[in-house]
């Protein structure tokens, strides 16, 4: 589905970071998760990709698709 690189919001050295899927380096770091989400959302919308929000434990807790979703939710 994605045209661009999926964006992940991950804990990083006591703050939050945005990391493109497959990248070893972070794209940007932020003081709060909300700030990181805003930055990742903008990138995901521009790239028509997905955004994955990880919790402090590293597990994905939410995901959002921006662009043409081949399997949109019903209802």
Buried (B, 14 or more C-beta within 10 A) or exposed (E): EBEBBBBBBBBBEEBBBBBBEEEEEBBBBBEEBEBBBEBBBBBBBEBBBBBBBBEEEEEEEEEBBBBEEEEEEEE
